[in-house]
Amino acid sequence: MMLRTFANPAAVARLDLGVDGPPDRTPMRFHERLPGYAPTPLVSAPRTAERLGVARVLVKDESRRLGLPAFKILGASWAVYDTIRRLTGVELDHWSTLDDLRDRLRPLGTRTLVTATDGNHGRAVAHLARLLDWPAQILVPAGTAAARIADIGAEGATVEVVDGSYDDAVELAATRAGDSTLVVSDTSWPGYERIPRAVIDGYSTLFHEITDATDIRPTTVVVQIGVGALAAAAVRHVHTTPGDPRPTLVGVEPATADCVAVSARGGALASTPGPHPSIMAGLNAGNPSLVAWPLLLAGIDTFVSIDDEPVHDAMRVLAADSVVAGETGAAGVAGLLAVHDAGTPGDRVAAGLTPDATVLVLVTEGATDPAGYERAVGSTR
């Protein structure tokens, strides 16, 4: 097993984000009007807690979210809605059904939604386009699981396989921007920052649901990183929620694509060149998001980089707690398992793995590659 940990000396006790309390609930009020909205479950995982040697594990289970098997629709939908309002200057708030929203959008003309993806974000953008009766172009890197490509295509999107990495797909998608084309990326680069910030805002719904669901306060929050959008949302929420001490924040990345940990070690943005072959496909990114980076550097206490070995173990452990987690969805637990099994006592303390700990885990996707899930767990669900 390969494990790298980095206790981040740049992390601060509390980020000053210029707000009094957690982010506002405007994105959540939007999500509540989408068809099929319901808070996703927050469940106890006693077998996972026993395996990690902690008092309690709470799992935010995003395997079913607004008709999709991952959380990404929260960021994609809010970013598109917020962007259309801003670009057109049209007030869109007064609607109650999807038909109402489509009627209000129709005079504005059709937009083609474009994005690069390792799977879940692209499927979310394609799903949203279908809901709005708009076309979508989704670019995926070579090696993307066939099941994920098929699911994106089933939403009615055009899927283009790029001969290269996720970062190559991002670069190509950026060139597609135009008057009738909207690039909806969850990562950012110079000159493209507003939409990725809105994606982070959209993820705030997930964290509001957690605080609404329980009075139990975690001592440790573990989050998958990738380009950093979800992790940035976690930082914002944890650092603005009252209570001292705040929870320890742990970020998990594949060892072959730990661009944020590498950047944190050097104190400046850095890349991890491809190929990025991890089975944690949603985390295979070589460049941190520019808008997420400052939050991650100051907000995450410990970075954990792992190979794929503990991922299938994490999927099986979660399955024993009746939680269906795909490879990326199980990455947070996989990172903690690696620290528990292969880390030093200091590593375990830095990652918040103490006998009295209450750990919050985000299972960000279900079995988005059913064949891979069956190989790992021994059942289809």
FENWO-V989331 format. One record per residue. N is the residue number from 1. SS is DSSP state (H for helix, E for strand, - for the rest). BURIAL is 1 if it has 24 or more other C-alpha atoms within 12 Angstrom, else 0. Layout:
<<N | SS | BURIAL> <N | SS | BURIAL>>
This chain:
<<1 | - | 0> <2 | - | 1> <3 | E | 1> <4 | E | 1> <5 | E | 1> <6 | E | 1> <7 | E | 1> <8 | - | 1> <9 | - | 0> <10 | - | 1> <11 | - | 1> <12 | - | 1> <13 | - | 0> <14 | - | 1> <15 | - | 1> <16 | - | 0> <17 | - | 0> <18 | - | 0> <19 | - | 0> <20 | - | 0> <21 | - | 0> <22 | - | 1> <23 | - | 1> <24 | - | 0> <25 | - | 0> <26 | H | 0> <27 | H | 1> <28 | H | 1> <29 | H | 0> <30 | H | 1> <31 | H | 1> <32 | - | 1> <33 | - | 1> <34 | - | 1> <35 | - | 0> <36 | - | 0> <37 | - | 1> <38 | - | 0> <39 | - | 1> <40 | - | 1> <41 | - | 1> <42 | E | 1> <43 | E | 1> <44 | E | 1> <45 | - | 1> <46 | H | 1> <47 | H | 1> <48 | H | 1> <49 | H | 1> <50 | H | 1> <51 | H | 1> <52 | H | 1> <53 | - | 1> <54 | - | 1> <55 | - | 1> <56 | E | 1> <57 | E | 1> <58 | E | 1> <59 | E | 1> <60 | E | 1> <61 | E | 1> <62 | - | 1> <63 | - | 1> <64 | - | 1> <65 | E | 1> <66 | - | 1> <67 | - | 1> <68 | E | 1> <69 | - | 1> <70 | E | 1> <71 | - | 1> <72 | - | 1> <73 | H | 1> <74 | H | 1> <75 | H | 1> <76 | H | 1> <77 | H | 1> <78 | H | 1> <79 | H | 1> <80 | H | 1> <81 | H | 1> <82 | H | 1> <83 | H | 1> <84 | H | 1> <85 | H | 0> <86 | H | 0> <87 | H | 0> <88 | H | 0> <89 | - | 0> <90 | - | 0> <91 | - | 0> <92 | - | 1> <93 | - | 0> <94 | - | 0> <95 | - | 0> <96 | - | 0> <97 | - | 0> <98 | H | 1> <99 | H | 0> <100 | H | 0> <101 | H | 1> <102 | H | 1> <103 | H | 0> <104 | H | 1> <105 | H | 1> <106 | H | 0> <107 | - | 0> <108 | - | 0> <109 | - | 0> <110 | - | 0> <111 | - | 1> <112 | E | 1> <113 | E | 1> <114 | E | 1> <115 | E | 1> <116 | E | 1> <117 | E | 1> <118 | - | 1> <119 | - | 1> <120 | H | 1> <121 | H | 1> <122 | H | 1> <123 | H | 1> <124 | H | 1> <125 | H | 1> <126 | H | 1> <127 | H | 1> <128 | H | 1> <129 | H | 1> <130 | H | 1> <131 | H | 1> <132 | H | 1> <133 | - | 1> <134 | - | 1> <135 | - | 1> <136 | E | 1> <137 | E | 1> <138 | E | 1> <139 | E | 1> <140 | E | 1> <141 | E | 1> <142 | - | 1> <143 | - | 1> <144 | - | 1> <145 | - | 1> <146 | H | 0> <147 | H | 0> <148 | H | 1> <149 | H | 1> <150 | H | 1> <151 | H | 1> <152 | H | 1> <153 | H | 1> <154 | H | 0> <155 | - | 1> <156 | - | 1> <157 | - | 1> <158 | E | 1> <159 | E | 1> <160 | E | 1> <161 | E | 1> <162 | E | 1> <163 | - | 0> <164 | - | 1> <165 | - | 1> <166 | H | 1> <167 | H | 1> <168 | H | 1> <169 | H | 1> <170 | H | 1> <171 | H | 1> <172 | H | 1> <173 | H | 1> <174 | H | 1> <175 | - | 0> <176 | - | 1> <177 | - | 0> <178 | E | 0> <179 | - | 0> <180 | - | 0> <181 | E | 1> <182 | E | 1> <183 | E | 1> <184 | - | 1> <185 | - | 1> <186 | - | 1> <187 | - | 1> <188 | - | 1> <189 | E | 1> <190 | - | 0> <191 | - | 0> <192 | E | 1> <193 | - | 1> <194 | H | 1> <195 | H | 1> <196 | H | 1> <197 | H | 1> <198 | H | 1> <199 | H | 1> <200 | H | 1> <201 | H | 1> <202 | H | 1> <203 | H | 1> <204 | H | 1> <205 | H | 1> <206 | H | 1> <207 | H | 1> <208 | H | 1> <209 | H | 1> <210 | H | 1> <211 | H | 0> <212 | H | 0> <213 | H | 0> <214 | - | 0> <215 | - | 0> <216 | - | 0> <217 | - | 1> <218 | - | 1> <219 | - | 1> <220 | E | 1> <221 | E | 1> <222 | E | 1> <223 | E | 1> <224 | E | 1> <225 | - | 1> <226 | - | 1> <227 | - | 1> <228 | - | 1> <229 | H | 1> <230 | H | 1> <231 | H | 1> <232 | H | 1> <233 | H | 1> <234 | H | 1> <235 | H | 1> <236 | H | 1> <237 | H | 1> <238 | H | 1> <239 | H | 1> <240 | H | 1> <241 | - | 1> <242 | - | 0> <243 | - | 0> <244 | - | 0> <245 | - | 0> <246 | - | 1> <247 | - | 1> <248 | E | 1> <249 | E | 1> <250 | E | 1> <251 | E | 1> <252 | E | 1> <253 | E | 1> <254 | E | 1> <255 | H | 1> <256 | H | 1> <257 | H | 1> <258 | - | 1> <259 | H | 1> <260 | H | 1> <261 | H | 1> <262 | H | 1> <263 | H | 1> <264 | H | 1> <265 | H | 1> <266 | H | 0> <267 | - | 0> <268 | - | 0> <269 | - | 1> <270 | - | 1> <271 | E | 1> <272 | - | 1> <273 | - | 0> <274 | - | 0> <275 | - | 0> <276 | - | 1> <277 | - | 1> <278 | - | 1> <279 | - | 1> <280 | - | 1> <281 | H | 1> <282 | H | 1> <283 | H | 1> <284 | - | 1> <285 | - | 1> <286 | - | 1> <287 | E | 1> <288 | - | 1> <289 | - | 1> <290 | H | 1> <291 | H | 1> <292 | H | 1> <293 | H | 1> <294 | H | 1> <295 | H | 1> <296 | H | 1> <297 | H | 1> <298 | H | 1> <299 | H | 1> <300 | - | 1> <301 | - | 1> <302 | E | 1> <303 | E | 1> <304 | E | 1> <305 | E | 1> <306 | E | 1> <307 | - | 1> <308 | - | 1> <309 | H | 1> <310 | H | 1> <311 | H | 1> <312 | H | 1> <313 | H | 1> <314 | H | 1> <315 | H | 1> <316 | H | 1> <317 | H | 1> <318 | H | 1> <319 | H | 1> <320 | H | 1> <321 | - | 1> <322 | - | 0> <323 | - | 1> <324 | - | 1> <325 | - | 1> <326 | - | 1> <327 | - | 1> <328 | - | 1> <329 | - | 1> <330 | - | 1> <331 | H | 1> <332 | H | 1> <333 | H | 1> <334 | H | 1> <335 | H | 1> <336 | H | 1> <337 | H | 1> <338 | H | 1> <339 | H | 1> <340 | H | 1> <341 | H | 0> <342 | H | 1> <343 | - | 1> <344 | - | 0> <345 | H | 0> <346 | H | 0> <347 | H | 1> <348 | H | 1> <349 | H | 1> <350 | H | 1> <351 | - | 1> <352 | - | 1> <353 | - | 1> <354 | - | 1> <355 | - | 0> <356 | - | 0> <357 | - | 1> <358 | E | 1> <359 | E | 1> <360 | E | 1> <361 | E | 1> <362 | E | 1> <363 | E | 1> <364 | - | 1> <365 | E | 1> <366 | - | 1> <367 | - | 1> <368 | - | 1> <369 | - | 1> <370 | H | 1> <371 | H | 0> <372 | H | 1> <373 | H | 1> <374 | H | 0> <375 | H | 0> <376 | H | 1> <377 | H | 1> <378 | - | 0> <379 | - | 0> <380 | - | 0> <381 | - | 1>>
